Amino acid sequence: MSALLFLIPVALFMGALGLVAFLWSLKSGQFDDLEGAAERGLLDEPADDD
């Protein structure tokens, strides 16, 4: 029973930390161009060496 007194707050803190990280990534634009990143991985274009 005493382990629950430690584990429950730790789990709540980790969940809140994950939520804050997710909201920060939304605000900073990490999910703006999902299709572009997927297509860049599949296309084989030569790099410009100008």
Contacts in CASP RR format, 6 or more apart in sequence:
PFRMAT RR
TARGET T0000
AUTHOR 0000-0000-0000
METHOD contacts of the structure
MODEL  1
MSALLFLIPVALFMGALGLVAFLWSLKSGQFDDLEGAAERGLLDEPADDD
25 31 0 8 1.000
END
